[in-house]
Amino acid sequence: MRDILLTAVRAHASGHIQKHKANVEVYLQNAVGVGEHADIIDTIEKELDELARYTDQVDMIDKYFKEIKV
């Protein structure tokens, strides 16, 4: 059960990482296509905050919940 739960949380976080990376790439490549966002820098910073959040989750799983192989 432990492995299933950790795998699910990691997969969820990884999916969000990919989503927020893609969003930043869109803003960097085509800022014109983001008309509803007047402040592109602020929007990118928010995406980076979310990216950091989910990256931290993956890092915490790897650091504190990794199976110890003997």
mmJSON file of the N, C-alpha and C atoms, coordinates in Angstrom:
{"data_MODEL":{"atom_site":{
"group_PDB":["ATOM","ATOM","ATOM","ATOM","ATOM","ATOM","ATOM","ATOM","ATOM","ATOM","ATOM","ATOM","ATOM","ATOM","ATOM","ATOM","ATOM","ATOM","ATOM","ATOM","ATOM","ATOM","ATOM","ATOM","ATOM","ATOM","ATOM","ATOM","ATOM","ATOM","ATOM","ATOM","ATOM","ATOM","ATOM","ATOM","ATOM","ATOM","ATOM","ATOM","ATOM","ATOM","ATOM","ATOM","ATOM","ATOM","ATOM","ATOM","ATOM","ATOM","ATOM","ATOM","ATOM","ATOM","ATOM","ATOM","ATOM","ATOM","ATOM","ATOM","ATOM","ATOM","ATOM","ATOM","ATOM","ATOM","ATOM","ATOM","ATOM","ATOM","ATOM","ATOM","ATOM","ATOM","ATOM","ATOM","ATOM","ATOM","ATOM","ATOM","ATOM","ATOM","ATOM","ATOM","ATOM","ATOM","ATOM","ATOM","ATOM","ATOM","ATOM","ATOM","ATOM","ATOM","ATOM","ATOM","ATOM","ATOM","ATOM","ATOM","ATOM","ATOM","ATOM","ATOM","ATOM","ATOM","ATOM","ATOM","ATOM","ATOM","ATOM","ATOM","ATOM","ATOM","ATOM","ATOM","ATOM","ATOM","ATOM","ATOM","ATOM","ATOM","ATOM","ATOM","ATOM","ATOM","ATOM","ATOM","ATOM","ATOM","ATOM","ATOM","ATOM","ATOM","ATOM","ATOM","ATOM","ATOM","ATOM","ATOM","ATOM","ATOM","ATOM","ATOM","ATOM","ATOM","ATOM","ATOM","ATOM","ATOM","ATOM","ATOM","ATOM","ATOM","ATOM","ATOM","ATOM","ATOM","ATOM","ATOM","ATOM","ATOM","ATOM","ATOM","ATOM","ATOM","ATOM","ATOM","ATOM","ATOM","ATOM","ATOM","ATOM","ATOM","ATOM","ATOM","ATOM","ATOM","ATOM","ATOM","ATOM","ATOM","ATOM","ATOM","ATOM","ATOM","ATOM","ATOM","ATOM","ATOM","ATOM","ATOM","ATOM","ATOM","ATOM","ATOM","ATOM","ATOM","ATOM","ATOM","ATOM","ATOM","ATOM","ATOM","ATOM","ATOM","ATOM","ATOM","ATOM","ATOM"],
"id":[1,2,3,4,5,6,7,8,9,10,11,12,13,14,15,16,17,18,19,20,21,22,23,24,25,26,27,28,29,30,31,32,33,34,35,36,37,38,39,40,41,42,43,44,45,46,47,48,49,50,51,52,53,54,55,56,57,58,59,60,61,62,63,64,65,66,67,68,69,70,71,72,73,74,75,76,77,78,79,80,81,82,83,84,85,86,87,88,89,90,91,92,93,94,95,96,97,98,99,100,101,102,103,104,105,106,107,108,109,110,111,112,113,114,115,116,117,118,119,120,121,122,123,124,125,126,127,128,129,130,131,132,133,134,135,136,137,138,139,140,141,142,143,144,145,146,147,148,149,150,151,152,153,154,155,156,157,158,159,160,161,162,163,164,165,166,167,168,169,170,171,172,173,174,175,176,177,178,179,180,181,182,183,184,185,186,187,188,189,190,191,192,193,194,195,196,197,198,199,200,201,202,203,204,205,206,207,208,209,210],
"type_symbol":["N","C","C","N","C","C","N","C","C","N","C","C","N","C","C","N","C","C","N","C","C","N","C","C","N","C","C","N","C","C","N","C","C","N","C","C","N","C","C","N","C","C","N","C","C","N","C","C","N","C","C","N","C","C","N","C","C","N","C","C","N","C","C","N","C","C","N","C","C","N","C","C","N","C","C","N","C","C","N","C","C","N","C","C","N","C","C","N","C","C","N","C","C","N","C","C","N","C","C","N","C","C","N","C","C","N","C","C","N","C","C","N","C","C","N","C","C","N","C","C","N","C","C","N","C","C","N","C","C","N","C","C","N","C","C","N","C","C","N","C","C","N","C","C","N","C","C","N","C","C","N","C","C","N","C","C","N","C","C","N","C","C","N","C","C","N","C","C","N","C","C","N","C","C","N","C","C","N","C","C","N","C","C","N","C","C","N","C","C","N","C","C","N","C","C","N","C","C","N","C","C","N","C","C","N","C","C","N","C","C"],
"label_atom_id":["N","CA","C","N","CA","C","N","CA","C","N","CA","C","N","CA","C","N","CA","C","N","CA","C","N","CA","C","N","CA","C","N","CA","C","N","CA","C","N","CA","C","N","CA","C","N","CA","C","N","CA","C","N","CA","C","N","CA","C","N","CA","C","N","CA","C","N","CA","C","N","CA","C","N","CA","C","N","CA","C","N","CA","C","N","CA","C","N","CA","C","N","CA","C","N","CA","C","N","CA","C","N","CA","C","N","CA","C","N","CA","C","N","CA","C","N","CA","C","N","CA","C","N","CA","C","N","CA","C","N","CA","C","N","CA","C","N","CA","C","N","CA","C","N","CA","C","N","CA","C","N","CA","C","N","CA","C","N","CA","C","N","CA","C","N","CA","C","N","CA","C","N","CA","C","N","CA","C","N","CA","C","N","CA","C","N","CA","C","N","CA","C","N","CA","C","N","CA","C","N","CA","C","N","CA","C","N","CA","C","N","CA","C","N","CA","C","N","CA","C","N","CA","C","N","CA","C","N","CA","C","N","CA","C","N","CA","C","N","CA","C","N","CA","C"],
"label_alt_id":[null,null,null,null,null,null,null,null,null,null,null,null,null,null,null,null,null,null,null,null,null,null,null,null,null,null,null,null,null,null,null,null,null,null,null,null,null,null,null,null,null,null,null,null,null,null,null,null,null,null,null,null,null,null,null,null,null,null,null,null,null,null,null,null,null,null,null,null,null,null,null,null,null,null,null,null,null,null,null,null,null,null,null,null,null,null,null,null,null,null,null,null,null,null,null,null,null,null,null,null,null,null,null,null,null,null,null,null,null,null,null,null,null,null,null,null,null,null,null,null,null,null,null,null,null,null,null,null,null,null,null,null,null,null,null,null,null,null,null,null,null,null,null,null,null,null,null,null,null,null,null,null,null,null,null,null,null,null,null,null,null,null,null,null,null,null,null,null,null,null,null,null,null,null,null,null,null,null,null,null,null,null,null,null,null,null,null,null,null,null,null,null,null,null,null,null,null,null,null,null,null,null,null,null,null,null,null,null,null,null],
"label_comp_id":["MET","MET","MET","ARG","ARG","ARG","ASP","ASP","ASP","ILE","ILE","ILE","LEU","LEU","LEU","LEU","LEU","LEU","THR","THR","THR","ALA","ALA","ALA","VAL","VAL","VAL","ARG","ARG","ARG","ALA","ALA","ALA","HIS","HIS","HIS","ALA","ALA","ALA","SER","SER","SER","GLY","GLY","GLY","HIS","HIS","HIS","ILE","ILE","ILE","GLN","GLN","GLN","LYS","LYS","LYS","HIS","HIS","HIS","LYS","LYS","LYS","ALA","ALA","ALA","ASN","ASN","ASN","VAL","VAL","VAL","GLU","GLU","GLU","VAL","VAL","VAL","TYR","TYR","TYR","LEU","LEU","LEU","GLN","GLN","GLN","ASN","ASN","ASN","ALA","ALA","ALA","VAL","VAL","VAL","GLY","GLY","GLY","VAL","VAL","VAL","GLY","GLY","GLY","GLU","GLU","GLU","HIS","HIS","HIS","ALA","ALA","ALA","ASP","ASP","ASP","ILE","ILE","ILE","ILE","ILE","ILE","ASP","ASP","ASP","THR","THR","THR","ILE","ILE","ILE","GLU","GLU","GLU","LYS","LYS","LYS","GLU","GLU","GLU","LEU","LEU","LEU","ASP","ASP","ASP","GLU","GLU","GLU","LEU","LEU","LEU","ALA","ALA","ALA","ARG","ARG","ARG","TYR","TYR","TYR","THR","THR","THR","ASP","ASP","ASP","GLN","GLN","GLN","VAL","VAL","VAL","ASP","ASP","ASP","MET","MET","MET","ILE","ILE","ILE","ASP","ASP","ASP","LYS","LYS","LYS","TYR","TYR","TYR","PHE","PHE","PHE","LYS","LYS","LYS","GLU","GLU","GLU","ILE","ILE","ILE","LYS","LYS","LYS","VAL","VAL","VAL"],
"label_asym_id":["A","A","A","A","A","A","A","A","A","A","A","A","A","A","A","A","A","A","A","A","A","A","A","A","A","A","A","A","A","A","A","A","A","A","A","A","A","A","A","A","A","A","A","A","A","A","A","A","A","A","A","A","A","A","A","A","A","A","A","A","A","A","A","A","A","A","A","A","A","A","A","A","A","A","A","A","A","A","A","A","A","A","A","A","A","A","A","A","A","A","A","A","A","A","A","A","A","A","A","A","A","A","A","A","A","A","A","A","A","A","A","A","A","A","A","A","A","A","A","A","A","A","A","A","A","A","A","A","A","A","A","A","A","A","A","A","A","A","A","A","A","A","A","A","A","A","A","A","A","A","A","A","A","A","A","A","A","A","A","A","A","A","A","A","A","A","A","A","A","A","A","A","A","A","A","A","A","A","A","A","A","A","A","A","A","A","A","A","A","A","A","A","A","A","A","A","A","A","A","A","A","A","A","A","A","A","A","A","A","A"],
"label_entity_id":["1","1","1","1","1","1","1","1","1","1","1","1","1","1","1","1","1","1","1","1","1","1","1","1","1","1","1","1","1","1","1","1","1","1","1","1","1","1","1","1","1","1","1","1","1","1","1","1","1","1","1","1","1","1","1","1","1","1","1","1","1","1","1","1","1","1","1","1","1","1","1","1","1","1","1","1","1","1","1","1","1","1","1","1","1","1","1","1","1","1","1","1","1","1","1","1","1","1","1","1","1","1","1","1","1","1","1","1","1","1","1","1","1","1","1","1","1","1","1","1","1","1","1","1","1","1","1","1","1","1","1","1","1","1","1","1","1","1","1","1","1","1","1","1","1","1","1","1","1","1","1","1","1","1","1","1","1","1","1","1","1","1","1","1","1","1","1","1","1","1","1","1","1","1","1","1","1","1","1","1","1","1","1","1","1","1","1","1","1","1","1","1","1","1","1","1","1","1","1","1","1","1","1","1","1","1","1","1","1","1"],
"label_seq_id":[1,1,1,2,2,2,3,3,3,4,4,4,5,5,5,6,6,6,7,7,7,8,8,8,9,9,9,10,10,10,11,11,11,12,12,12,13,13,13,14,14,14,15,15,15,16,16,16,17,17,17,18,18,18,19,19,19,20,20,20,21,21,21,22,22,22,23,23,23,24,24,24,25,25,25,26,26,26,27,27,27,28,28,28,29,29,29,30,30,30,31,31,31,32,32,32,33,33,33,34,34,34,35,35,35,36,36,36,37,37,37,38,38,38,39,39,39,40,40,40,41,41,41,42,42,42,43,43,43,44,44,44,45,45,45,46,46,46,47,47,47,48,48,48,49,49,49,50,50,50,51,51,51,52,52,52,53,53,53,54,54,54,55,55,55,56,56,56,57,57,57,58,58,58,59,59,59,60,60,60,61,61,61,62,62,62,63,63,63,64,64,64,65,65,65,66,66,66,67,67,67,68,68,68,69,69,69,70,70,70],
"pdbx_PDB_ins_code":[null,null,null,null,null,null,null,null,null,null,null,null,null,null,null,null,null,null,null,null,null,null,null,null,null,null,null,null,null,null,null,null,null,null,null,null,null,null,null,null,null,null,null,null,null,null,null,null,null,null,null,null,null,null,null,null,null,null,null,null,null,null,null,null,null,null,null,null,null,null,null,null,null,null,null,null,null,null,null,null,null,null,null,null,null,null,null,null,null,null,null,null,null,null,null,null,null,null,null,null,null,null,null,null,null,null,null,null,null,null,null,null,null,null,null,null,null,null,null,null,null,null,null,null,null,null,null,null,null,null,null,null,null,null,null,null,null,null,null,null,null,null,null,null,null,null,null,null,null,null,null,null,null,null,null,null,null,null,null,null,null,null,null,null,null,null,null,null,null,null,null,null,null,null,null,null,null,null,null,null,null,null,null,null,null,null,null,null,null,null,null,null,null,null,null,null,null,null,null,null,null,null,null,null,null,null,null,null,null,null],
"Cartn_x":[0.822,0.0,0.87,1.942,2.851,3.375,3.848,4.403,3.354,2.14,1.06,0.768,0.687,0.395,1.525,2.757,3.889,3.993,3.739,3.769,2.684,1.507,0.404,0.719,1.237,1.574,2.678,3.678,4.784,4.292,3.422,2.884,2.051,1.26,0.441,1.337,2.37,3.295,4.034,4.456,5.172,4.306,3.035,2.115,1.991,1.916,1.839,3.144,4.26,5.552,5.549,5.127,5.093,4.138,2.992,2.007,2.592,3.208,3.721,4.955,5.773,6.892,6.373,5.346,4.761,4.194,3.513,2.96,4.048,5.142,6.245,6.801,6.965,7.472,6.541,5.235,4.27,4.438,4.54,4.711,6.012,7.08,8.365,8.387,7.698,7.712,6.68,5.544,4.431,3.64,4.245,3.583,2.343,2.276,1.118,-0.138,0.026,-1.109,-1.711,-1.186,-1.668,-2.243,-3.238,-3.822,-4.425,-4.963,-5.615,-4.613,-3.331,-2.293,-1.522,-1.861,-1.23,0.236,0.568,1.933,2.523,3.221,3.766,4.781,5.628,6.63,5.957,4.933,4.19,3.563,3.036,2.422,3.459,4.634,5.699,6.154,6.271,6.67,5.674,4.404,3.381,3.52,3.788,4.004,5.245,6.303,7.522,7.286,6.448,6.106,5.419,4.496,3.807,4.774,5.646,6.664,7.541,7.945,8.768,8.007,6.728,5.899,5.903,5.644,5.557,6.934,7.946,9.304,9.72,9.36,9.653,8.974,7.743,7.05,7.813,8.243,8.997,10.31,10.988,12.243,12.036,10.947,10.671,10.369,9.658,9.397,10.725,11.573,12.864,13.763,13.718,14.611,14.145,12.862,12.372,11.626,11.179,10.347,10.879,12.098,12.718,12.943,12.693,12.913,14.402,14.772,16.17,16.477,17.37,17.762,19.037,19.013,20.195,20.837],
"Cartn_y":[-1.192,0.0,1.262,1.216,2.347,2.752,1.771,2.052,2.607,2.081,2.56,4.026,4.387,5.774,6.716,6.32,7.166,7.318,6.25,6.311,7.254,7.189,8.058,9.527,9.831,11.223,11.728,10.872,11.258,11.491,10.631,10.776,12.05,12.323,13.542,14.776,14.81,15.941,16.057,14.933,14.946,15.497,15.155,15.696,17.209,17.711,19.16,19.843,19.194,19.746,19.939,18.923,19.01,20.111,20.221,21.252,22.647,22.912,24.251,24.572,23.566,23.781,24.161,23.468,23.772,25.182,25.573,26.924,27.989,27.797,28.757,28.814,27.662,27.647,28.406,28.244,28.973,30.473,30.911,32.339,32.863,32.076,32.516,32.559,31.621,31.531,32.409,32.646,33.327,34.14,35.151,35.968,36.665,36.891,37.538,36.69,35.374,34.476,34.441,35.248,35.259,36.631,37.022,38.35,38.684,37.697,37.987,38.233,38.02,38.24,39.509,40.604,41.884,41.887,41.208,41.192,39.8,39.638,38.331,37.845,38.752,38.363,37.819,38.504,38.046,36.676,36.486,35.206,34.091,34.367,33.363,33.049,34.078,33.848,32.94,33.123,32.268,30.822,30.661,29.312,28.683,29.46,28.946,28.567,29.342,28.993,27.632,27.401,26.106,24.992,25.283,24.313,23.936,24.928,24.676,23.843,24.139,23.399,21.905,21.558,20.146,19.49,20.255,19.724,19.407,20.277,20.027,18.74,18.506,17.288,16.045,16.049,14.91,14.756,15.872,15.821,15.274,15.654,15.178,13.678,13.215,11.773,11.037,11.542,10.89,10.944,12.038,12.202,11.431,11.488,10.963,9.63,9.259,8.067,7.029,7.206,6.242,4.931,3.852,2.543,2.328,1.913,1.643,0.199,0.016,-1.32,-1.724,-2.903,-3.378,-4.525],
"Cartn_z":[0.0,0.0,0.0,0.787,0.88,-0.496,-1.256,-2.579,-3.537,-3.446,-4.312,-4.027,-2.743,-2.372,-2.772,-2.505,-2.879,-4.393,-5.109,-6.575,-7.094,-6.491,-6.917,-6.655,-5.472,-5.144,-6.067,-6.308,-7.187,-8.619,-9.108,-10.463,-10.582,-9.564,-9.544,-9.609,-8.768,-8.754,-10.083,-10.638,-11.913,-13.039,-13.027,-14.023,-13.922,-12.698,-12.495,-12.891,-12.639,-13.061,-14.58,-15.304,-16.766,-17.232,-16.573,-16.941,-16.761,-15.617,-15.343,-16.183,-16.479,-17.401,-18.782,-19.227,-20.541,-20.568,-19.495,-19.434,-19.536,-18.81,-18.875,-20.292,-20.921,-22.307,-23.247,-23.066,-23.902,-23.704,-22.436,-22.16,-22.755,-22.682,-23.213,-24.738,-25.358,-26.819,-27.498,-26.807,-27.462,-26.445,-25.894,-24.877,-25.427,-26.726,-27.34,-27.164,-27.123,-26.998,-25.604,-24.707,-23.336,-23.031,-23.795,-23.695,-22.349,-21.649,-20.379,-19.255,-19.537,-18.527,-18.881,-18.2,-18.497,-18.078,-16.996,-16.496,-16.707,-17.814,-18.186,-17.15,-16.66,-15.662,-14.415,-13.943,-12.763,-13.018,-14.19,-14.55,-14.574,-15.135,-15.163,-13.74,-12.901,-11.508,-10.788,-11.038,-10.415,-10.897,-12.185,-12.718,-12.094,-11.922,-11.302,-9.839,-9.141,-7.76,-7.705,-8.622,-8.669,-9.063,-9.996,-10.411,-9.217,-8.444,-7.259,-6.227,-6.068,-5.104,-5.396,-6.644,-7.005,-7.095,-7.47,-7.465,-6.029,-5.107,-3.689,-3.207,-3.644,-3.234,-3.699,-4.952,-5.479,-4.706,-4.453,-3.703,-2.293,-1.641,-0.283,-0.268,-1.273,-1.376,-1.522,-2.422,-2.657,-1.425,-0.709,0.435,1.669,1.974,3.246,3.159,1.976,1.886,0.916,0.466,-0.426,0.34,-0.324,0.286,0.499,1.68,1.985,1.606,0.651,0.192,0.922,1.537,2.262,1.519],
"occupancy":[1.0,1.0,1.0,1.0,1.0,1.0,1.0,1.0,1.0,1.0,1.0,1.0,1.0,1.0,1.0,1.0,1.0,1.0,1.0,1.0,1.0,1.0,1.0,1.0,1.0,1.0,1.0,1.0,1.0,1.0,1.0,1.0,1.0,1.0,1.0,1.0,1.0,1.0,1.0,1.0,1.0,1.0,1.0,1.0,1.0,1.0,1.0,1.0,1.0,1.0,1.0,1.0,1.0,1.0,1.0,1.0,1.0,1.0,1.0,1.0,1.0,1.0,1.0,1.0,1.0,1.0,1.0,1.0,1.0,1.0,1.0,1.0,1.0,1.0,1.0,1.0,1.0,1.0,1.0,1.0,1.0,1.0,1.0,1.0,1.0,1.0,1.0,1.0,1.0,1.0,1.0,1.0,1.0,1.0,1.0,1.0,1.0,1.0,1.0,1.0,1.0,1.0,1.0,1.0,1.0,1.0,1.0,1.0,1.0,1.0,1.0,1.0,1.0,1.0,1.0,1.0,1.0,1.0,1.0,1.0,1.0,1.0,1.0,1.0,1.0,1.0,1.0,1.0,1.0,1.0,1.0,1.0,1.0,1.0,1.0,1.0,1.0,1.0,1.0,1.0,1.0,1.0,1.0,1.0,1.0,1.0,1.0,1.0,1.0,1.0,1.0,1.0,1.0,1.0,1.0,1.0,1.0,1.0,1.0,1.0,1.0,1.0,1.0,1.0,1.0,1.0,1.0,1.0,1.0,1.0,1.0,1.0,1.0,1.0,1.0,1.0,1.0,1.0,1.0,1.0,1.0,1.0,1.0,1.0,1.0,1.0,1.0,1.0,1.0,1.0,1.0,1.0,1.0,1.0,1.0,1.0,1.0,1.0,1.0,1.0,1.0,1.0,1.0,1.0,1.0,1.0,1.0,1.0,1.0,1.0],
"B_iso_or_equiv":[0.0,0.0,0.0,0.0,0.0,0.0,0.0,0.0,0.0,0.0,0.0,0.0,0.0,0.0,0.0,0.0,0.0,0.0,0.0,0.0,0.0,0.0,0.0,0.0,0.0,0.0,0.0,0.0,0.0,0.0,0.0,0.0,0.0,0.0,0.0,0.0,0.0,0.0,0.0,0.0,0.0,0.0,0.0,0.0,0.0,0.0,0.0,0.0,0.0,0.0,0.0,0.0,0.0,0.0,0.0,0.0,0.0,0.0,0.0,0.0,0.0,0.0,0.0,0.0,0.0,0.0,0.0,0.0,0.0,0.0,0.0,0.0,0.0,0.0,0.0,0.0,0.0,0.0,0.0,0.0,0.0,0.0,0.0,0.0,0.0,0.0,0.0,0.0,0.0,0.0,0.0,0.0,0.0,0.0,0.0,0.0,0.0,0.0,0.0,0.0,0.0,0.0,0.0,0.0,0.0,0.0,0.0,0.0,0.0,0.0,0.0,0.0,0.0,0.0,0.0,0.0,0.0,0.0,0.0,0.0,0.0,0.0,0.0,0.0,0.0,0.0,0.0,0.0,0.0,0.0,0.0,0.0,0.0,0.0,0.0,0.0,0.0,0.0,0.0,0.0,0.0,0.0,0.0,0.0,0.0,0.0,0.0,0.0,0.0,0.0,0.0,0.0,0.0,0.0,0.0,0.0,0.0,0.0,0.0,0.0,0.0,0.0,0.0,0.0,0.0,0.0,0.0,0.0,0.0,0.0,0.0,0.0,0.0,0.0,0.0,0.0,0.0,0.0,0.0,0.0,0.0,0.0,0.0,0.0,0.0,0.0,0.0,0.0,0.0,0.0,0.0,0.0,0.0,0.0,0.0,0.0,0.0,0.0,0.0,0.0,0.0,0.0,0.0,0.0,0.0,0.0,0.0,0.0,0.0,0.0],
"pdbx_formal_charge":[null,null,null,null,null,null,null,null,null,null,null,null,null,null,null,null,null,null,null,null,null,null,null,null,null,null,null,null,null,null,null,null,null,null,null,null,null,null,null,null,null,null,null,null,null,null,null,null,null,null,null,null,null,null,null,null,null,null,null,null,null,null,null,null,null,null,null,null,null,null,null,null,null,null,null,null,null,null,null,null,null,null,null,null,null,null,null,null,null,null,null,null,null,null,null,null,null,null,null,null,null,null,null,null,null,null,null,null,null,null,null,null,null,null,null,null,null,null,null,null,null,null,null,null,null,null,null,null,null,null,null,null,null,null,null,null,null,null,null,null,null,null,null,null,null,null,null,null,null,null,null,null,null,null,null,null,null,null,null,null,null,null,null,null,null,null,null,null,null,null,null,null,null,null,null,null,null,null,null,null,null,null,null,null,null,null,null,null,null,null,null,null,null,null,null,null,null,null,null,null,null,null,null,null,null,null,null,null,null,null],
"auth_seq_id":[1,1,1,2,2,2,3,3,3,4,4,4,5,5,5,6,6,6,7,7,7,8,8,8,9,9,9,10,10,10,11,11,11,12,12,12,13,13,13,14,14,14,15,15,15,16,16,16,17,17,17,18,18,18,19,19,19,20,20,20,21,21,21,22,22,22,23,23,23,24,24,24,25,25,25,26,26,26,27,27,27,28,28,28,29,29,29,30,30,30,31,31,31,32,32,32,33,33,33,34,34,34,35,35,35,36,36,36,37,37,37,38,38,38,39,39,39,40,40,40,41,41,41,42,42,42,43,43,43,44,44,44,45,45,45,46,46,46,47,47,47,48,48,48,49,49,49,50,50,50,51,51,51,52,52,52,53,53,53,54,54,54,55,55,55,56,56,56,57,57,57,58,58,58,59,59,59,60,60,60,61,61,61,62,62,62,63,63,63,64,64,64,65,65,65,66,66,66,67,67,67,68,68,68,69,69,69,70,70,70],
"auth_comp_id":["MET","MET","MET","ARG","ARG","ARG","ASP","ASP","ASP","ILE","ILE","ILE","LEU","LEU","LEU","LEU","LEU","LEU","THR","THR","THR","ALA","ALA","ALA","VAL","VAL","VAL","ARG","ARG","ARG","ALA","ALA","ALA","HIS","HIS","HIS","ALA","ALA","ALA","SER","SER","SER","GLY","GLY","GLY","HIS","HIS","HIS","ILE","ILE","ILE","GLN","GLN","GLN","LYS","LYS","LYS","HIS","HIS","HIS","LYS","LYS","LYS","ALA","ALA","ALA","ASN","ASN","ASN","VAL","VAL","VAL","GLU","GLU","GLU","VAL","VAL","VAL","TYR","TYR","TYR","LEU","LEU","LEU","GLN","GLN","GLN","ASN","ASN","ASN","ALA","ALA","ALA","VAL","VAL","VAL","GLY","GLY","GLY","VAL","VAL","VAL","GLY","GLY","GLY","GLU","GLU","GLU","HIS","HIS","HIS","ALA","ALA","ALA","ASP","ASP","ASP","ILE","ILE","ILE","ILE","ILE","ILE","ASP","ASP","ASP","THR","THR","THR","ILE","ILE","ILE","GLU","GLU","GLU","LYS","LYS","LYS","GLU","GLU","GLU","LEU","LEU","LEU","ASP","ASP","ASP","GLU","GLU","GLU","LEU","LEU","LEU","ALA","ALA","ALA","ARG","ARG","ARG","TYR","TYR","TYR","THR","THR","THR","ASP","ASP","ASP","GLN","GLN","GLN","VAL","VAL","VAL","ASP","ASP","ASP","MET","MET","MET","ILE","ILE","ILE","ASP","ASP","ASP","LYS","LYS","LYS","TYR","TYR","TYR","PHE","PHE","PHE","LYS","LYS","LYS","GLU","GLU","GLU","ILE","ILE","ILE","LYS","LYS","LYS","VAL","VAL","VAL"],
"auth_asym_id":["A","A","A","A","A","A","A","A","A","A","A","A","A","A","A","A","A","A","A","A","A","A","A","A","A","A","A","A","A","A","A","A","A","A","A","A","A","A","A","A","A","A","A","A","A","A","A","A","A","A","A","A","A","A","A","A","A","A","A","A","A","A","A","A","A","A","A","A","A","A","A","A","A","A","A","A","A","A","A","A","A","A","A","A","A","A","A","A","A","A","A","A","A","A","A","A","A","A","A","A","A","A","A","A","A","A","A","A","A","A","A","A","A","A","A","A","A","A","A","A","A","A","A","A","A","A","A","A","A","A","A","A","A","A","A","A","A","A","A","A","A","A","A","A","A","A","A","A","A","A","A","A","A","A","A","A","A","A","A","A","A","A","A","A","A","A","A","A","A","A","A","A","A","A","A","A","A","A","A","A","A","A","A","A","A","A","A","A","A","A","A","A","A","A","A","A","A","A","A","A","A","A","A","A","A","A","A","A","A","A"],
"auth_atom_id":["N","CA","C","N","CA","C","N","CA","C","N","CA","C","N","CA","C","N","CA","C","N","CA","C","N","CA","C","N","CA","C","N","CA","C","N","CA","C","N","CA","C","N","CA","C","N","CA","C","N","CA","C","N","CA","C","N","CA","C","N","CA","C","N","CA","C","N","CA","C","N","CA","C","N","CA","C","N","CA","C","N","CA","C","N","CA","C","N","CA","C","N","CA","C","N","CA","C","N","CA","C","N","CA","C","N","CA","C","N","CA","C","N","CA","C","N","CA","C","N","CA","C","N","CA","C","N","CA","C","N","CA","C","N","CA","C","N","CA","C","N","CA","C","N","CA","C","N","CA","C","N","CA","C","N","CA","C","N","CA","C","N","CA","C","N","CA","C","N","CA","C","N","CA","C","N","CA","C","N","CA","C","N","CA","C","N","CA","C","N","CA","C","N","CA","C","N","CA","C","N","CA","C","N","CA","C","N","CA","C","N","CA","C","N","CA","C","N","CA","C","N","CA","C","N","CA","C","N","CA","C","N","CA","C","N","CA","C","N","CA","C","N","CA","C"],
"pdbx_PDB_model_num":[1,1,1,1,1,1,1,1,1,1,1,1,1,1,1,1,1,1,1,1,1,1,1,1,1,1,1,1,1,1,1,1,1,1,1,1,1,1,1,1,1,1,1,1,1,1,1,1,1,1,1,1,1,1,1,1,1,1,1,1,1,1,1,1,1,1,1,1,1,1,1,1,1,1,1,1,1,1,1,1,1,1,1,1,1,1,1,1,1,1,1,1,1,1,1,1,1,1,1,1,1,1,1,1,1,1,1,1,1,1,1,1,1,1,1,1,1,1,1,1,1,1,1,1,1,1,1,1,1,1,1,1,1,1,1,1,1,1,1,1,1,1,1,1,1,1,1,1,1,1,1,1,1,1,1,1,1,1,1,1,1,1,1,1,1,1,1,1,1,1,1,1,1,1,1,1,1,1,1,1,1,1,1,1,1,1,1,1,1,1,1,1,1,1,1,1,1,1,1,1,1,1,1,1,1,1,1,1,1,1]
}}}
